């Protein structure tokens, strides 16, 4: 094992491996304790095809992780993850996220419907997953004890990956910040009422075209194609014209 891993980091990692955290986090930590770091390629080798989520499980256990850069086997740039400073350990999170009872998902569907809360798409409830509105590493399991459905949202895998990537690269995720009030005003937490996206002045509109609206989308697509635009670009042009009309 690498000798430069701080004792407090090693102790916490071993607790997670010995049963204090998720299997995914444990598998990643075994490699990290052995090599001192783990790459995107190595996480994929473990059978996890979404490396940031696997690293997220490690961070959820309170273990600080630094993201560096390396070169993949295919010659592309990739992330390489190593341990951060023991001073940045988040206490009380060895077990990581709490398991959510099945009835909690039922309550979320009763509140929001069987939809992806980011796109608004109506989906089979089996493809929807419960997600913390404010990332676990910032607010923990806030709202879980009293089953506060307003603290959670339903997302499909695609939206979860997009949110995860955006949150991981947000300045508020750095140990020096982690302010839940910033997250509470972010699109990824409350797309229905926000004033920034990952601390950037950006606005975003997600539209899921379903049912009879599919035909509307396809006709817009034909117009956009004739004008050499994407549907999104066409919609922005139409919105600007409407806004300018007052």
C-alpha positions as CSV (number, residue, x, y, z in Angstrom):
1,X,0.0,0.0,0.0
2,X,1.2,3.6,-0.6
3,X,2.8,5.0,2.5
4,X,1.7,8.6,1.9
5,X,-2.0,8.0,2.6
6,X,-2.9,9.9,5.8
7,X,-3.8,7.5,8.7
8,X,-7.2,9.2,9.2
9,X,-8.0,8.7,5.5
10,X,-6.9,5.1,5.5
11,X,-8.9,4.4,8.7
12,X,-12.1,5.8,7.2
13,X,-11.6,4.0,3.9
14,X,-11.2,0.7,5.7
15,X,-14.4,1.3,7.6
16,X,-16.3,1.8,4.4
17,X,-14.7,-1.4,2.9
18,X,-15.5,-3.4,6.0
19,X,-19.2,-2.6,5.7
20,X,-19.8,1.0,6.5
21,X,-20.6,2.1,3.0
22,X,-21.8,1.0,-0.5
23,X,-20.2,-1.9,-2.4
24,X,-19.4,0.5,-5.2
25,X,-17.5,2.8,-2.8
26,X,-15.8,-0.2,-1.2
27,X,-14.6,-1.6,-4.6
28,X,-13.2,1.8,-5.6
29,X,-11.4,2.3,-2.2
30,X,-9.7,-1.1,-2.4
31,X,-8.0,0.0,-5.5
32,X,-7.2,3.4,-4.1
33,X,-5.6,2.0,-1.0
34,X,-3.6,-0.3,-3.1
35,X,-2.4,2.2,-5.7
36,X,-3.0,5.6,-4.1
37,X,-5.3,6.6,-6.9
38,X,-7.8,5.3,-9.4
39,X,-8.5,6.2,-13.0
40,X,-11.6,6.3,-15.1
41,X,-10.4,3.2,-16.9
42,X,-9.9,1.3,-13.7
43,X,-13.3,2.2,-12.4
44,X,-14.8,0.9,-15.7
45,X,-12.7,-2.2,-15.2
46,X,-14.6,-2.7,-11.9
47,X,-17.8,-2.8,-13.9
48,X,-19.0,0.7,-13.1
49,X,-19.7,2.6,-16.4
50,X,-20.4,5.9,-14.7
51,X,-17.1,6.7,-12.9
52,X,-18.2,10.1,-11.4
53,X,-21.1,8.4,-9.7
54,X,-18.8,5.7,-8.2
55,X,-16.5,8.4,-7.0
56,X,-19.6,10.2,-5.7
57,X,-20.3,7.3,-3.4
58,X,-16.8,7.6,-1.9
59,X,-17.3,11.3,-1.3
60,X,-20.7,10.6,0.1
61,X,-18.9,8.5,2.8
62,X,-17.1,11.7,3.8
63,X,-13.8,10.9,2.2
64,X,-12.2,13.9,0.4
65,X,-11.2,13.1,-3.2
66,X,-9.1,15.2,-5.6
67,X,-9.8,15.0,-9.4
68,X,-6.7,15.1,-11.6
69,X,-6.1,14.3,-15.2
70,X,-4.4,11.4,-17.0
71,X,-4.4,9.7,-20.4
72,X,-6.7,6.7,-21.0
73,X,-5.7,3.5,-22.8
74,X,-7.3,4.9,-25.9
75,X,-5.1,8.0,-25.8
76,X,-7.9,10.3,-24.6
77,X,-7.8,12.6,-21.5
78,X,-9.5,11.0,-18.5
79,X,-10.0,11.7,-14.8
80,X,-7.7,10.3,-12.2
81,X,-8.9,10.4,-8.6
82,X,-6.7,10.5,-5.5
83,X,-7.3,11.1,-1.8
84,X,-7.6,14.7,-0.5
85,X,-6.5,16.0,2.9
86,X,-7.7,14.4,6.0
87,X,-8.6,17.9,7.2
88,X,-11.4,17.9,4.7
89,X,-13.0,14.7,6.0
90,X,-16.8,15.1,6.5
91,X,-17.6,13.6,9.8
92,X,-20.5,11.3,10.4
93,X,-20.9,10.0,6.9
94,X,-19.2,6.6,7.0
95,X,-22.4,4.9,6.0
96,X,-23.0,7.2,3.1
97,X,-26.5,7.7,1.9
98,X,-29.4,6.2,3.8
99,X,-31.5,3.6,2.1
100,X,-34.8,5.0,1.0
101,X,-37.9,3.0,1.7
102,X,-40.1,2.0,-1.2
103,X,-43.0,3.9,0.2
104,X,-41.0,7.1,-0.1
105,X,-40.9,6.7,-3.9
106,X,-44.7,6.1,-3.8
107,X,-45.0,9.4,-1.9
108,X,-42.8,11.2,-4.4
109,X,-44.9,9.9,-7.3
110,X,-48.1,11.0,-5.5
111,X,-46.6,14.5,-5.1
112,X,-45.0,15.0,-8.6
113,X,-46.5,12.3,-10.8
114,X,-44.5,9.7,-12.6
115,X,-42.2,12.2,-14.3
116,X,-38.6,13.2,-14.6
117,X,-38.5,16.5,-12.6
118,X,-35.9,18.0,-14.9
119,X,-37.4,17.3,-18.3
120,X,-41.1,16.9,-17.3
121,X,-41.3,13.7,-19.4
122,X,-43.9,11.2,-18.2
123,X,-42.1,7.9,-17.7
124,X,-42.6,4.5,-16.3
125,X,-41.9,4.7,-12.6
126,X,-39.5,1.8,-12.9
127,X,-37.0,4.1,-14.7
128,X,-37.2,6.9,-12.2
129,X,-34.8,7.2,-9.4
130,X,-34.9,9.3,-6.2
131,X,-32.4,12.1,-6.1
132,X,-31.6,14.6,-3.4
133,X,-32.5,18.1,-4.7
134,X,-29.5,19.5,-2.8
135,X,-26.5,17.1,-3.2
136,X,-25.9,14.7,-0.4
137,X,-22.3,15.9,0.1
138,X,-23.7,19.4,0.9
139,X,-26.9,18.8,2.8
140,X,-26.7,15.1,3.8
141,X,-30.1,13.3,4.1
142,X,-31.9,16.5,4.9
143,X,-35.6,15.9,4.9
144,X,-35.4,12.1,5.0
145,X,-36.2,11.7,8.7
146,X,-39.6,13.4,8.4
147,X,-40.2,12.1,4.9
148,X,-40.2,15.6,3.3
149,X,-40.8,14.9,-0.4
150,X,-40.0,18.5,-1.2
151,X,-36.3,17.8,-0.4
152,X,-36.2,15.1,-3.1
153,X,-37.0,14.7,-6.8
154,X,-37.4,11.9,-9.4
155,X,-35.0,11.7,-12.3
156,X,-34.2,9.2,-15.0
157,X,-30.7,8.0,-15.6
158,X,-29.9,10.6,-18.2
159,X,-30.9,13.5,-16.0
160,X,-29.1,12.0,-13.1
161,X,-25.9,11.9,-15.1
162,X,-26.3,15.4,-16.3
163,X,-27.0,16.8,-12.8
164,X,-24.1,14.8,-11.3
165,X,-21.6,16.1,-13.8
166,X,-22.8,19.7,-13.4
167,X,-22.7,19.5,-9.6
168,X,-19.3,17.8,-9.6
169,X,-17.8,20.7,-11.5
170,X,-19.6,23.5,-9.6
171,X,-17.5,25.8,-7.4
172,X,-20.0,25.2,-4.5
173,X,-18.9,21.6,-4.3
174,X,-15.4,22.6,-3.2
175,X,-14.7,22.0,0.6
176,X,-14.3,25.8,1.1
177,X,-17.9,26.5,0.1
178,X,-20.6,23.8,0.2
179,X,-23.4,26.3,0.9
180,X,-26.9,24.7,0.7
181,X,-28.5,28.0,0.1
182,X,-26.6,28.3,-3.2
183,X,-27.8,24.9,-4.2
184,X,-31.4,25.8,-3.3
185,X,-31.4,28.5,-6.0
186,X,-29.9,26.2,-8.7
187,X,-31.7,24.8,-11.7
188,X,-30.6,21.3,-10.8
189,X,-32.3,21.4,-7.4
190,X,-35.4,23.4,-8.2
191,X,-35.9,23.7,-12.0
192,X,-39.3,25.2,-11.3
193,X,-37.7,28.2,-9.5
194,X,-34.0,29.1,-9.9
195,X,-31.7,32.0,-10.6
196,X,-28.5,30.2,-11.7
197,X,-27.1,26.9,-13.0
198,X,-24.0,25.7,-11.1
199,X,-23.4,29.4,-10.1
200,X,-23.4,30.5,-13.8
201,X,-26.0,33.0,-15.2
202,X,-27.6,30.5,-17.5
203,X,-31.3,29.7,-18.1
204,X,-32.5,26.3,-19.3
205,X,-35.8,25.0,-20.6
206,X,-36.3,21.3,-21.0
207,X,-39.2,20.1,-23.2
208,X,-40.4,16.6,-23.5
209,X,-42.6,16.2,-26.6
210,X,-45.1,13.4,-26.0
211,X,-48.4,12.3,-27.4
212,X,-50.0,14.8,-29.9
213,X,-47.1,17.2,-29.3
214,X,-44.7,14.8,-31.1
215,X,-46.3,15.9,-34.4
216,X,-45.8,19.6,-33.4
217,X,-42.1,18.8,-32.7
218,X,-41.7,17.1,-36.1
219,X,-43.2,20.0,-38.0
220,X,-40.9,22.4,-36.1
221,X,-38.0,20.1,-37.1
222,X,-39.0,20.4,-40.7
223,X,-39.0,24.2,-40.5
224,X,-35.7,24.3,-38.6
225,X,-34.1,22.0,-41.2
226,X,-35.2,24.2,-44.0
227,X,-33.7,27.2,-42.3
228,X,-30.5,25.4,-41.3
229,X,-31.2,25.5,-37.6
230,X,-31.7,23.1,-34.8
231,X,-35.1,23.0,-33.1
232,X,-33.6,24.7,-30.1
233,X,-32.2,27.5,-32.2
234,X,-35.6,27.9,-33.9
235,X,-37.4,28.1,-30.6
236,X,-35.0,30.7,-29.3
237,X,-35.6,32.8,-32.4
238,X,-39.4,32.5,-32.0
239,X,-39.1,33.4,-28.3
240,X,-37.0,36.5,-29.0
241,X,-39.6,37.6,-31.6
242,X,-42.4,37.1,-29.2
243,X,-40.5,38.9,-26.4
244,X,-39.8,41.9,-28.6
245,X,-43.5,42.1,-29.6
246,X,-44.1,42.8,-25.9
